[in-house]
């Protein structure tokens, strides 16, 4: 089995079209067909079924693809680590982050890091905690900001960087809009605008409401902080959002409120894989993050 055969197989599987794969790889279509035929002969199985001008993966080919994608990610990672070992100040860090950290946390830490290491680049990926954790485990990204830090998976380890309050966000027309602070139980009759299932911030809000004796009535679900802010601003419900998302950009028709009871907080951390070593460039960033937030936490951020 040759590396070239695997590359051809993955490109055809991605596009489900031999001609398009050949065009993308800048090789003759016959060369791709021949290499895939050799791969099928070596494996003893059929990998593709023709459907007109297109091709479709067979069930066994999907199993094969899952494994070779991991293998190719490891090969790419090995190349990157060799390069970064020789050039630790010019590598690229692949980092994941949730939407709630996109506006302030991520730009702040990357900017501070680039001040010290201007030639190191970043590839960014946004997603839910589960998506980002899976991506770190599979080697699709190097490390990820998450909230909360998963504790049940042995393939990763995490460091909590900081803890922040969850704040209430109410329409300016709300009866509690003029109150200096509120209790969460005061919102039990309101409709809520929260993240959709699969996002940790949704679980945090639901659990906090249940802690004070009610289940939130969900009017709208989203996966973007700005969308949730906009819906609240339009008077379509109330929400709870991390304090860091409400530092600057609060819609004019919404108000943020401190929650006195219960004390709702979330922890934010960084996760790295346990099944492989970080490359030198990634280690620089990981150590930078720990030191950066150690200093911020010491002085109260």
C-alpha positions in Angstrom: 0.0 0.0 0.0 1.5 3.3 -1.1 0.9 6.8 0.3 0.0 8.0 -3.2 -2.8 5.4 -3.4 -4.2 6.6 -0.1 -4.1 10.2 -1.3 -5.9 9.4 -4.5 -8.5 7.3 -2.6 -9.3 10.1 -0.2 -9.6 12.7 -2.9 -12.0 10.6 -4.9 -14.0 9.8 -1.8 -14.2 13.5 -0.9 -15.5 14.5 -4.4 -17.2 11.3 -5.4 -16.0 12.0 -8.9 -12.8 10.6 -10.5 -12.4 13.4 -13.1 -12.8 16.1 -10.5 -10.2 14.4 -8.2 -7.8 14.1 -11.1 -8.2 17.8 -11.8 -7.6 18.7 -8.2 -4.5 16.5 -7.9 -3.1 17.6 -11.4 -2.8 14.0 -12.6 -4.4 12.0 -15.4 -7.7 10.3 -14.6 -6.3 7.0 -15.8 -3.5 7.3 -13.2 -6.0 7.6 -10.4 -8.2 4.8 -11.7 -5.1 2.5 -11.9 -3.9 3.3 -8.4 -7.3 2.7 -6.9 -7.6 -0.5 -8.8 -4.3 -1.6 -7.3 -5.4 -0.6 -3.9 -8.7 -2.6 -4.3 -6.7 -5.6 -5.4 -4.3 -5.4 -2.4 -7.2 -5.0 0.0 -9.4 -7.6 -1.7 -12.5 -5.4 -1.6 -14.3 -3.0 -3.9 -14.0 0.6 -2.7 -16.3 2.5 -5.1 -19.6 1.8 -6.9 -20.1 3.8 -10.1 -23.3 5.8 -10.4 -23.3 7.5 -13.8 -20.4 9.9 -13.9 -20.1 9.8 -10.1 -18.8 7.2 -7.8 -20.0 6.2 -4.3 -18.1 4.6 -1.4 -19.0 1.1 -0.5 -19.7 0.4 3.2 -16.3 -1.3 3.7 -14.7 1.7 2.0 -16.2 4.0 4.6 -14.6 1.9 7.4 -11.3 2.0 5.5 -11.6 5.8 5.0 -12.1 6.5 8.8 -8.8 4.8 9.6 -6.7 6.2 6.7 -7.9 9.7 7.5 -6.4 9.3 11.0 -3.2 7.9 9.5 -2.9 10.8 7.0 -3.5 13.3 9.8 -0.6 11.7 11.8 1.7 11.8 8.7 0.9 15.5 8.2 1.4 16.1 11.9 4.8 14.3 11.7 5.9 16.6 8.8 4.8 19.6 10.7 6.6 18.6 13.9 9.9 18.0 12.0 9.5 21.4 10.4 8.7 23.1 13.7 11.6 21.3 15.4 13.9 22.9 12.9 12.0 26.2 12.8 10.1 26.6 16.2 9.4 30.3 15.5 7.7 29.9 12.1 5.2 27.1 12.7 1.4 27.1 12.5 -0.9 26.3 15.4 -4.3 24.8 14.8 -6.6 25.9 17.5 -10.2 25.4 18.2 -12.6 27.6 20.2 -16.3 27.9 21.1 -18.4 30.8 19.8 -18.6 32.4 23.2 -14.8 33.1 23.2 -14.6 34.4 19.6 -15.1 38.1 20.2 -12.7 38.9 23.1 -10.8 36.0 24.6 -9.3 34.5 21.4 -8.2 37.8 19.8 -6.7 39.0 23.1 -4.5 36.0 23.7 -3.4 35.5 20.0 -2.5 39.2 19.8 -0.5 39.0 23.0 1.3 35.9 21.8 2.0 37.3 18.3 3.7 40.3 20.0 6.3 37.8 21.3 6.3 35.4 18.3 5.3 37.4 15.2 6.2 34.7 12.7 4.0 32.0 14.2 0.6 31.5 12.4 -2.8 30.2 13.4 -5.5 28.1 11.8 -8.8 28.6 13.7 -11.7 26.2 14.0 -15.0 27.0 15.8 -17.3 24.4 17.3 -19.0 22.9 20.3 -17.0 21.3 23.2 -17.7 17.8 21.9 -16.7 18.7 18.3 -13.5 20.4 19.5 -12.6 17.6 21.8 -13.1 15.0 19.1 -10.9 17.2 16.7 -8.1 17.3 19.3 -8.2 13.5 19.8 -8.2 12.9 16.0 -5.3 15.3 15.4 -7.4 17.6 13.3 -6.4 20.5 15.6 -3.6 20.8 18.1 -5.4 22.2 21.1 -8.7 23.9 21.9 -10.3 26.3 24.3 -13.3 24.7 25.9 -15.9 25.4 28.6 -16.1 23.3 30.7 -13.0 21.2 30.5 -14.0 17.6 29.9 -12.9 15.2 32.7 -14.2 11.9 31.5 -11.9 11.4 28.4 -8.5 9.9 28.9 -7.3 11.0 25.4 -7.1 14.6 26.5 -5.9 16.6 29.5 -7.0 20.1 30.3 -5.9 23.1 32.2 -8.5 25.6 33.6 -7.4 29.1 32.7 -10.1 31.2 34.3 -13.6 31.2 35.8 -16.2 33.8 35.0 -19.8 34.7 36.0 -22.8 34.1 33.9 -24.9 37.3 33.6 -28.6 37.8 32.9 -29.5 39.5 29.6 -32.9 41.1 29.5 -34.8 43.3 27.0 -34.7 47.0 28.1 -38.5 46.8 28.3 -38.4 44.0 30.9 -40.0 44.8 34.3 -36.7 44.0 36.0 -34.6 46.1 33.6 -34.1 48.9 36.2 -33.1 46.5 39.0 -29.4 46.6 39.9 -29.3 42.8 40.2 -31.7 39.9 40.0 -32.4 36.4 41.3 -32.7 33.8 38.6 -36.0 32.6 40.1 -37.5 36.0 39.2 -37.3 34.9 35.5 -39.3 31.6 35.9 -42.3 33.0 34.0 -40.1 34.4 31.1 -39.3 32.7 27.8 -35.6 32.0 27.3 -33.3 32.4 24.4 -30.5 29.8 24.8 -28.0 27.7 22.8 -29.2 24.7 21.0 -28.7 21.1 22.4 -25.1 20.0 22.3 -23.7 23.2 23.6 -22.4 23.3 27.2 -23.8 26.8 27.8 -27.3 25.4 27.3 -26.7 22.8 29.9 -25.4 25.4 32.3 -28.5 27.6 31.9 -30.9 24.7 32.3 -29.1 23.3 35.3 -29.0 26.7 37.0 -32.8 27.2 36.5 -33.6 23.7 37.8 -31.4 24.5 40.8 -33.9 27.2 41.9 -37.0 25.2 41.1 -38.1 25.7 37.5 -37.5 24.5 34.0 -36.8 27.3 31.5 -39.4 27.7 28.8 -37.3 27.9 25.6 -38.6 30.2 22.9 -35.6 30.3 20.6 -32.4 28.3 20.2 -29.2 29.4 18.5 -25.5 28.6 18.2 -24.2 32.2 18.0 -23.8 34.7 20.8 -24.7 37.7 18.7 -27.9 36.0 17.4 -29.0 35.4 21.0 -28.2 39.0 21.9 -30.3 40.2 19.0 -33.3 38.1 19.9 -33.2 39.3 23.5 -32.8 42.9 22.3 -35.9 42.4 20.1 -37.9 41.5 23.2 -38.3 37.8 22.3 -37.0 36.4 25.6 -34.3 36.5 28.3 -31.0 34.8 28.4 -27.9 34.0 30.5 -24.5 34.6 28.8 -20.9 34.6 29.9 -19.7 37.9 31.4 -16.9 38.2 28.8 -19.4 38.2 25.9 -21.1 41.3 27.5 -18.1 43.4 28.2 -18.4 45.6 25.2 -21.1 44.7 22.7 -24.5 44.9 24.4 -27.4 45.7 22.0 -29.0 49.1 22.8 -32.4 47.5 23.6 -30.9 45.0 26.1 -29.5 45.3 29.6 -27.1 42.9 31.5 -27.8 42.0 35.1 -25.8 40.3 37.8 -27.4 37.1 39.0 -27.4 37.1 42.9 -28.9 33.6 43.3 -27.7 31.1 42.5 -24.0 32.0 41.8 -23.8 30.8 38.2 -20.2 30.5 36.8 -18.4 28.7 34.1 -14.8 27.6 33.8 -12.8 28.1 30.6 -9.7 26.0 29.9 -7.4 24.6 27.2 -7.2 20.9 26.2 -4.3 19.1 24.6 -4.0 15.4 23.5 -2.5 12.7 25.7 -1.7 10.3 22.8 0.9 12.5 21.2 3.4 15.2 22.1 2.8 18.8 21.2 5.2 20.2 18.6 7.6 23.0 19.8 5.5 25.8 18.4 2.4 24.4 20.1 4.2 24.0 23.4 5.2 27.6 23.3 1.6 28.7 22.9 0.4 26.3 25.6 2.9 27.5 28.1 2.2 31.1 27.1 -1.5 30.6 27.9 -0.9 29.2 31.3 1.5 32.0 32.2 -0.8 34.7 30.7 -3.8 33.7 32.7 -1.8 33.0 35.9 -0.8 36.7 35.8 -4.4 37.9 35.0 -5.9 35.8 37.7 -3.3 37.0 40.2 -4.3 40.6 39.5 -8.0 39.9 39.2 -8.1 40.1 35.4 
